[in-house]
Amino acid sequence: MKTVMIQQLVEKFKLEVLTGENRLNRTVSKTRVHRPGLEFAGYYEFFPQERIQVLGLKEIGYLHTLTEEERDARIRNVVKYHPPCFVVTRDQEGLTYLIDHCRREDIPLLRTSMTTSKFIGLVDSYVTKMLAPEIQVHGVCMNVAGIGILLRGKSGIGKSETALTLIRRGHRLVSDDAVVLRKMNPETLIGSHDGKTREFLALRSIGLINVARIYGRSAFQEETRIVLDIELTKWKDNELNNELELEPRFTEYMDVKVPTVQIQLQPGRDVASLVEAAANNYYLQQQGYSAAEEFISRLNM
């Protein structure tokens, strides 16, 4: 099971550690944070104790309205479930009682200057991404005119060379050779790099190049949503497709179906332009336009 360490959250969001410095190795295995309002009011029936607990103005404000005895009892009944950590937003102060209880139970108590809604949005997005199922595939990931593309094909077929041409035309590299695919939900795949190959493109006879250094920061981006799968294959005379519109084909990655286009290679064929055409055609299809349907309608006029 994938997990996220509290230490990673502290470093990612620059959180202030109020207590529990020695327990930052605790982990989170569930997405979505929780605001323990009902629990502080005495209702624990569905308390998601495995989630990050966020205390905003409402929660801290409510605790301040209680007597010392009531406050101690309410906090004690929540911390006894040992959630991964508590995070106080907006740099709120007057937390001595909360610090005491968290220190006693050895639970990290953290603080941020961010508003509650902003912090929850950022943490939910980060934890969801970190906990998402993932696989690594061989290929090149590109963002072509806003369309996330996975370029596949056998080694030496020309994937990286095609990517280089696309980069020179203003499109962006995400990953070369090792593409990490994360399943964010049943319909969404995010393509990224493995960290080691970040910004690098491997070209036969040339070696590694850093596209951000050569072509500028706009030539690279960290991730993209994969919506089109393009397979580069050798030219086969008996498998040419001349239909006005091809039957839809799909490739599945972790049960997510991605539309697939096959491009056959031949000397002199402008593969990068064909990839651009495939990306732009996919965009138009998502807008409800079909060139084949328009052509047929003209024939029938």
Phi, psi and chi 1 to 4 in degrees:
 res  aa     phi    psi   chi1   chi2   chi3   chi4
   1 MET       -  133.3  179.8 -170.9  -59.7      -
   2 LYS   -77.4  143.6  -60.8  179.0   67.5  175.7
   3 THR  -138.4  164.3   60.2      -      -      -
   4 VAL  -122.2  127.8  177.4      -      -      -
   5 MET   -79.8  146.8  -70.9  179.9   57.4      -
   6 ILE   -59.4  -34.2  -58.0  -58.5      -      -
   7 GLN   -57.9  -37.7  179.8   68.9   48.6      -
   8 GLN   -64.3  -38.9  -68.0  176.3  -93.6      -
   9 LEU   -66.4  -41.5  -61.6  176.9      -      -
  10 VAL   -59.8  -45.3  170.6      -      -      -
  11 GLU   -72.6  -42.0  -65.3  173.2   -2.7      -
  12 LYS   -64.5  -42.7  174.1   69.3  176.3  179.2
  13 PHE  -108.8   10.4  -60.5  103.6      -      -
  14 LYS    52.0   53.1  -62.8  178.1  172.2   57.6
  15 LEU   -82.7  143.3  -56.8  177.5      -      -
  16 GLU   -83.4  130.0  178.1 -174.5    2.3      -
  17 VAL   -94.2  111.9 -178.8      -      -      -
  18 LEU   -87.8  -33.8  -60.6  178.7      -      -
  19 THR  -161.4  162.3 -172.1      -      -      -
  20 GLY    85.1   27.2      -      -      -      -
  21 GLU   -56.4  -32.0  -63.3   88.2  -13.6      -
  22 ASN   -85.9    1.8   61.8  -33.3      -      -
  23 ARG  -120.2   22.4  -65.9  -55.3  -52.9  -84.4
  24 LEU   -73.6   -2.9  -62.7 -177.5      -      -
  25 ASN   -86.1    1.0   60.0  -15.1      -      -
  26 ARG   -64.9  153.9  -59.0 -174.5   75.8  177.3
  27 THR  -122.1  158.5   58.5      -      -      -
  28 VAL  -116.8  130.7  178.7      -      -      -
  29 SER  -121.5    5.3   59.2      -      -      -
  30 LYS  -124.1  139.8  -63.3  -70.3 -174.6 -179.9
  31 THR   -80.0  165.9   59.1      -      -      -
  32 ARG    71.1  126.2  -63.3  179.1   57.9 -168.7
  33 VAL   -84.8  173.4  -55.3      -      -      -
  34 HIS  -134.2  141.3  177.8   67.4      -      -
  35 ARG  -106.6  110.1  -60.0 -179.3   67.1  175.8
  36 PRO   -78.8   59.1   32.2  -36.9      -      -
  37 GLY   -73.9  -52.6      -      -      -      -
  38 LEU   -63.2  -34.4  -73.5  174.8      -      -
  39 GLU   -66.4  -40.1  -71.3   74.4   22.2      -
  40 PHE   -67.4  -22.0  -78.3  140.3      -      -
  41 ALA   -86.6   -4.2      -      -      -      -
  42 GLY   107.5    7.8      -      -      -      -
  43 TYR  -110.0  116.5 -175.6   75.5      -      -
  44 TYR  -120.0    9.7  -48.4  101.0      -      -
  45 GLU   -54.8  -44.1 -173.3   69.6   23.5      -
  46 PHE  -121.6   37.4  -58.6  102.7      -      -
  47 PHE   -68.7  114.5  179.8   35.9      -      -
  48 PRO   -81.0   78.1   29.9  -33.3      -      -
  49 GLN   -67.4  -15.1   60.7 -162.4   65.0      -
  50 GLU   -84.5   -1.8   69.3  -77.6    1.7      -
  51 ARG  -100.8  163.1  -64.3 -179.9 -177.4  173.3
  52 ILE   -66.3  132.8  -60.7  166.6      -      -
  53 GLN  -102.1  120.5  -53.2  -63.2  -46.9      -
  54 VAL  -108.6  129.3  175.5      -      -      -
  55 LEU  -112.6  109.3  -52.7  178.2      -      -
  56 GLY   -97.4 -164.2      -      -      -      -
  57 LEU   -59.7  -38.1  -69.4  175.9      -      -
  58 LYS   -64.4  -47.7  -68.4 -179.3  180.0  178.9
  59 GLU   -67.1  -48.8  -69.6   76.7   21.1      -
  60 ILE   -66.8  -39.2  -62.8  -60.9      -      -
  61 GLY   -60.9  -39.9      -      -      -      -
  62 TYR   -64.8  -44.3  171.7   73.1      -      -
  63 LEU   -61.6  -34.1  -69.0  174.9      -      -
  64 HIS   -68.3  -22.1  -75.8  -30.3      -      -
  65 THR   -80.8  -13.6   66.3      -      -      -
  66 LEU   -84.3  158.0  -57.0  176.0      -      -
  67 THR   -70.9  165.3   64.3      -      -      -
  68 GLU   -60.4  -40.0 -175.3  174.8  -14.9      -
  69 GLU   -67.3  -43.9  -68.4   76.8   12.9      -
  70 GLU   -63.9  -43.5  -71.6  177.0  -35.8      -
  71 ARG   -61.6  -45.2 -172.9  164.3   57.3 -132.8
  72 ASP   -60.7  -42.1  -77.1  -17.4      -      -
  73 ALA   -65.8  -43.3      -      -      -      -
  74 ARG   -66.0  -43.6  -59.2  -69.3  172.3   81.9
  75 ILE   -68.6  -40.9  -64.1  174.8      -      -
  76 ARG   -59.6  -40.3 -171.3 -175.8  -51.4  112.8
  77 ASN   -70.8  -17.0  -73.4  -26.3      -      -
  78 VAL   -93.3  -46.2  171.1      -      -      -
  79 VAL   -68.3  -20.6  -61.8      -      -      -
  80 LYS   -66.1  -16.6   72.3  179.1 -177.8 -178.9
  81 TYR   -82.1   -8.0  -72.4   97.5      -      -
  82 HIS    52.5   61.0  -71.8   88.1      -      -
  83 PRO   -65.8  164.6   24.3  -33.5      -      -
  84 PRO   -56.9  -41.0  -23.9   34.3      -      -
  85 CYS  -171.1  165.8   68.6      -      -      -
  86 PHE  -116.3  140.9  -70.6   93.9      -      -
  87 VAL  -127.1  122.7 -177.7      -      -      -
  88 VAL   -97.7  129.2  176.8      -      -      -
  89 THR   -96.1  171.2   60.0      -      -      -
  90 ARG    59.2   24.7  -70.7 -179.8  173.6  -88.5
  91 ASP    52.7   36.0  -85.4  -19.8      -      -
  92 GLN   -64.5  146.9  -63.6  179.8   82.0      -
  93 GLU  -117.0 -170.5  -60.8 -178.1  -14.7      -
  94 GLY    68.8   41.4      -      -      -      -
  95 LEU  -108.0   18.8  -54.0  173.5      -      -
  96 THR   -53.3  -45.4  -55.9      -      -      -
  97 TYR   -63.5  -37.9   54.8   88.4      -      -
  98 LEU   -71.3  -39.1 -166.4   55.3      -      -
  99 ILE   -61.7  -43.1  -68.4  174.5      -      -
 100 ASP   -59.7  -45.9  -70.2  -19.1      -      -
 101 HIS   -67.9  -41.2  -79.2  -77.9      -      -
 102 CYS   -67.6  -37.3  -73.5      -      -      -
 103 ARG   -66.7  -38.7 -179.1  174.2  -69.3  127.1
 104 ARG   -65.3  -37.4 -167.5  175.1  -59.3  124.6
 105 GLU   -94.5    1.0  -64.0  -66.9  -25.5      -
 106 ASP    60.2   48.0 -146.7   11.1      -      -
 107 ILE  -112.8  130.3  -60.6  173.3      -      -
 108 PRO   -61.2  128.9  -24.7   35.6      -      -
 109 LEU  -115.5  119.4  176.1   61.5      -      -
 110 LEU  -118.5  162.2  -44.2  170.9      -      -
 111 ARG  -142.6  144.5 -177.2  162.3   59.1 -174.2
 112 THR  -135.7  155.0  176.6      -      -      -
 113 SER   -85.7  -10.6   60.4      -      -      -
 114 MET   -67.5  154.9  -76.8 -172.9  -87.8      -
 115 THR   -68.5  160.6   62.5      -      -      -
 116 THR   -62.1  -47.1  -53.4      -      -      -
 117 SER   -64.6  -40.4   58.1      -      -      -
 118 LYS   -66.3  -44.4  179.9  179.5 -179.8  179.6
 119 PHE   -63.8  -44.2  178.4   73.8      -      -
 120 ILE   -61.0  -43.1  -72.2  176.2      -      -
 121 GLY   -61.9  -44.3      -      -      -      -
 122 LEU   -68.3  -44.7  -69.0  173.7      -      -
 123 VAL   -68.1  -42.8  170.5      -      -      -
 124 ASP   -58.7  -44.0  -84.5  -15.5      -      -
 125 SER   -64.2  -43.9  176.6      -      -      -
 126 TYR   -66.1  -48.2  175.0   73.8      -      -
 127 VAL   -65.6  -40.0  173.6      -      -      -
 128 THR   -59.1  -43.4  -62.3      -      -      -
 129 LYS   -66.4  -42.8 -177.0 -175.1  -58.8 -177.9
 130 MET   -69.0  -31.1  -64.2  -61.9  -69.9      -
 131 LEU   -93.1   -4.8  -63.2 -178.4      -      -
 132 ALA   -65.1  142.0      -      -      -      -
 133 PRO   -59.8  143.2  -20.5   31.8      -      -
 134 GLU  -144.2  154.3   68.0  177.7   46.4      -
 135 ILE  -137.3  162.8   58.2  172.5      -      -
 136 GLN  -117.4  130.3 -174.7  168.6  -65.7      -
 137 VAL  -124.0  155.8  -61.4      -      -      -
 138 HIS   -85.8  124.3  175.7   66.8      -      -
 139 GLY   166.2 -164.5      -      -      -      -
 140 VAL  -128.3  133.8  177.7      -      -      -
 141 CYS  -108.4  128.3 -176.4      -      -      -
 142 MET  -132.3  155.2  -63.9  -75.1  -57.4      -
 143 ASN  -111.4  110.6 -175.5  -72.0      -      -
 144 VAL  -111.0  107.7  178.3      -      -      -
 145 ALA    55.0   38.6      -      -      -      -
 146 GLY    86.3    0.4      -      -      -      -
 147 ILE  -106.0  121.9  -57.2  -62.9      -      -
 148 GLY   -77.7  122.1      -      -      -      -
 149 ILE  -124.8  138.8  -69.6  176.5      -      -
 150 LEU  -107.0  115.0  178.0   62.7      -      -
 151 LEU   -92.8  122.1  -83.6  176.6      -      -
 152 ARG  -121.5  165.7  -66.4 -174.3  -63.3  106.4
 153 GLY   155.6  164.8      -      -      -      -
 154 LYS   -65.3  156.6  -66.5 -178.0  178.5  179.8
 155 SER   -57.1  134.0  -65.2      -      -      -
 156 GLY    85.9    0.9      -      -      -      -
 157 ILE   -72.8  -23.7 -163.6   72.1      -      -
 158 GLY   118.3   19.8      -      -      -      -
 159 LYS   -63.7  -49.0  -59.8 -176.5  -64.7  -62.0
 160 SER   -68.4  -36.1  -63.0      -      -      -
 161 GLU   -65.9  -39.3  -70.4   79.1    1.2      -
 162 THR   -64.2  -41.3  -59.8      -      -      -
 163 ALA   -61.3  -40.6      -      -      -      -
 164 LEU   -60.7  -44.4  178.5   62.2      -      -
 165 THR   -61.9  -41.4  -57.1      -      -      -
 166 LEU   -63.7  -40.5  -69.7  167.6      -      -
 167 ILE   -62.3  -42.7  -68.5  167.8      -      -
 168 ARG   -65.2  -21.1  -66.3  179.2   59.8 -147.5
 169 ARG   -91.5    5.1  -66.3 -178.5 -177.9  179.8
 170 GLY   103.1    3.2      -      -      -      -
 171 HIS   -88.7  174.2  -53.9  -64.1      -      -
 172 ARG  -120.1  137.2  -63.9  178.9  175.2 -177.4
 173 LEU   -84.1  139.7  173.3   72.3      -      -
 174 VAL  -109.9  -48.4  175.5      -      -      -
 175 SER  -158.5  144.1 -179.0      -      -      -
 176 ASP  -118.4  139.1  178.6   41.2      -      -
 177 ASP    76.0  -66.4 -167.5   40.5      -      -
 178 ALA  -106.8  106.5      -      -      -      -
 179 VAL  -105.1  124.5 -179.6      -      -      -
 180 VAL   -93.8  122.7  177.3      -      -      -
 181 LEU  -107.3  126.3  -61.6  179.7      -      -
 182 ARG  -114.5  133.1  -68.1 -168.0  179.0   95.4
 183 LYS   -92.2  103.3 -179.4 -179.9  178.0 -179.4
 184 MET   -80.4  -32.3  -53.9  -55.5  -68.2      -
 185 ASN  -160.0  177.9   59.6   51.7      -      -
 186 PRO   -58.1  -14.2  -28.2   37.2      -      -
 187 GLU  -123.3    0.8  -62.2  179.4  -11.4      -
 188 THR  -124.8  125.6  -55.9      -      -      -
 189 LEU  -115.6  133.2  -80.1  179.5      -      -
 190 ILE  -110.1  128.7  -63.1  -64.8      -      -
 191 GLY   -99.9  136.0      -      -      -      -
 192 SER  -149.1 -173.6 -174.0      -      -      -
 193 HIS  -105.0  173.2   51.8   80.6      -      -
 194 ASP   -95.9    8.8   62.7    0.8      -      -
 195 GLY    92.3  -44.5      -      -      -      -
 196 LYS   -70.4  -36.4  -59.8  174.4 -175.8  176.8
 197 THR   -96.6    9.7   59.9      -      -      -
 198 ARG   -53.3  123.2 -174.4  178.4 -173.4  -88.4
 199 GLU    75.5   -5.8  -60.3  177.6   -9.8      -
 200 PHE   -93.1  143.4  -71.4  129.5      -      -
 201 LEU  -129.4  126.5 -174.6   65.5      -      -
 202 ALA   -97.0  119.9      -      -      -      -
 203 LEU  -117.4  127.4  -59.9  171.2      -      -
 204 ARG   -62.2  138.6  -70.0  176.5 -177.6  -92.3
 205 SER    76.7  -11.9  -56.7      -      -      -
 206 ILE  -112.8  -44.6  -57.4  -62.6      -      -
 207 GLY   103.6 -158.5      -      -      -      -
 208 LEU   -79.5  138.9  -77.9  176.9      -      -
 209 ILE  -128.7  150.5   66.9  169.3      -      -
 210 ASN  -100.2  106.3 -172.9  -51.7      -      -
 211 VAL   -65.7  -31.8  -60.9      -      -      -
 212 ALA   -68.8  -35.9      -      -      -      -
 213 ARG   -72.5  -38.1  -64.9  -73.8 -176.6  109.4
 214 ILE   -83.0  -44.6  -64.3  178.1      -      -
 215 TYR  -108.9    0.4  -60.7  102.9      -      -
 216 GLY    97.7  163.1      -      -      -      -
 217 ARG   -60.2  -28.7  -67.5  -60.0  -49.1  160.2
 218 SER   -70.7   -7.4   61.5      -      -      -
 219 ALA   -84.8   -3.3      -      -      -      -
 220 PHE  -138.7  144.9  170.9   80.3      -      -
 221 GLN  -141.4  153.7   70.9 -179.6   55.1      -
 222 GLU   -68.0  -37.5  -66.8  -72.3  -17.0      -
 223 GLU  -159.1  166.4   59.8 -176.4   30.8      -
 224 THR  -156.4  153.8 -172.2      -      -      -
 225 ARG   -78.9  125.7 -179.8 -177.1  177.7 -172.7
 226 ILE   -82.0  116.2  -58.5  -64.5      -      -
 227 VAL  -122.9   -6.9  -64.0      -      -      -
 228 LEU  -144.5  132.2 -170.3   58.8      -      -
 229 ASP  -112.0  120.0  177.5   81.6      -      -
 230 ILE  -117.9  123.4  -63.6 -179.1      -      -
 231 GLU  -105.2  123.8 -178.5 -176.2   12.4      -
 232 LEU   -92.1  126.1  -56.1 -176.7      -      -
 233 THR  -132.2  165.6   64.9      -      -      -
 234 LYS   -70.7  154.6  -68.7 -176.8  177.7 -179.4
 235 TRP   -67.6  132.9 -174.6  -89.4      -      -
 236 LYS  -133.5  112.3  -62.7  177.7 -177.6  178.4
 237 ASP   -60.1  -34.5  -70.1  -30.5      -      -
 238 ASN   -86.7    6.2   59.2  -17.9      -      -
 239 GLU  -126.3   28.1  -69.9 -172.8   11.2      -
 240 LEU   -74.8  138.7  -67.9  179.4      -      -
 241 ASN  -108.3  112.6  -66.0  -58.0      -      -
 242 ASN  -113.1   12.5  -65.0  -45.8      -      -
 243 GLU   -64.9  155.2  -66.3   89.1  -15.3      -
 244 LEU   -63.8  -36.9  -67.6  179.7      -      -
 245 GLU  -146.2  124.9 -170.4  165.7   55.8      -
 246 LEU   -76.5  152.4  -58.7  179.0      -      -
 247 GLU   -65.9  139.0  -73.6  -65.6  -39.1      -
 248 PRO   -60.8  135.4  -21.6   33.4      -      -
 249 ARG  -124.0  150.2  -64.1  177.1   54.8 -161.2
 250 PHE  -137.1  151.7  -61.4   90.5      -      -
 251 THR  -121.6  135.5  -58.4      -      -      -
 252 GLU   -99.3  133.1  -73.1 -165.5    8.8      -
 253 TYR  -126.8  112.2  -61.3   98.2      -      -
 254 MET    53.3   42.5  -64.3  179.4  -73.3      -
 255 ASP    72.1    9.5  -62.5  -36.2      -      -
 256 VAL  -100.0  122.0  178.6      -      -      -
 257 LYS   -83.8  128.7  -72.5 -173.8  175.7 -178.6
 258 VAL  -121.2  127.1 -179.6      -      -      -
 259 PRO   -55.4  136.2  -24.1   34.2      -      -
 260 THR  -119.4  136.6  -61.9      -      -      -
 261 VAL  -123.4  135.8  174.1      -      -      -
 262 GLN  -107.4  126.4 -172.8 -179.0   84.8      -
 263 ILE  -115.1  119.9  -63.6  178.9      -      -
 264 GLN   -87.6  138.4  -64.7 -173.4   14.9      -
 265 LEU   -99.4  144.5  -52.9 -174.9      -      -
 266 GLN  -154.4  143.9 -170.7 -179.5   50.9      -
 267 PRO   -51.5  130.5  -28.5   36.5      -      -
 268 GLY    93.2  -11.8      -      -      -      -
 269 ARG   -79.7  130.1 -152.4  169.7 -167.8 -145.7
 270 ASP   -82.1   88.3 -170.2  -12.7      -      -
 271 VAL   -66.8  -40.7 -178.5      -      -      -
 272 ALA   -59.8  -39.9      -      -      -      -
 273 SER   -66.8  -35.1  -69.9      -      -      -
 274 LEU   -67.4  -37.0  -67.6  173.6      -      -
 275 VAL   -64.7  -43.0  171.7      -      -      -
 276 GLU   -60.9  -43.0  -72.3  178.4  -40.9      -
 277 ALA   -62.8  -41.5      -      -      -      -
 278 ALA   -62.8  -41.3      -      -      -      -
 279 ALA   -65.0  -47.0      -      -      -      -
 280 ASN   -67.3  -36.2  -69.6  -37.2      -      -
 281 ASN   -66.9  -39.3 -167.2   51.1      -      -
 282 TYR   -60.0  -43.3  170.1   83.0      -      -
 283 TYR   -60.2  -45.2  174.3   78.0      -      -
 284 LEU   -64.4  -38.3  -70.5  176.4      -      -
 285 GLN   -62.5  -36.7  -71.4  173.2  -15.5      -
 286 GLN   -67.8  -22.8  -61.0  -49.8  -63.5      -
 287 GLN   -86.7    0.0  -53.3  -55.7  -51.9      -
 288 GLY    93.4   10.0      -      -      -      -
 289 TYR   -99.4  138.8  173.5   77.6      -      -
 290 SER  -130.8  117.6  167.9      -      -      -
 291 ALA   -62.4  -37.4      -      -      -      -
 292 ALA   -63.4  -43.1      -      -      -      -
 293 GLU   -64.6  -40.1  -71.1 -178.8    3.7      -
 294 GLU   -66.2  -40.2 -178.8  176.7   -5.3      -
 295 PHE   -63.4  -44.1  178.9   69.4      -      -
 296 ILE   -65.1  -37.6  -68.0  172.5      -      -
 297 SER   -64.3  -33.4   67.2      -      -      -
 298 ARG   -69.9  -37.3  -69.2 -177.8 -175.0 -177.5
 299 LEU   -64.2  -31.4  -66.5  178.1      -      -
 300 ASN   -87.4   -0.1  -66.3  -27.8      -      -
 301 MET   -72.7      -  -70.3  178.3   62.3      -
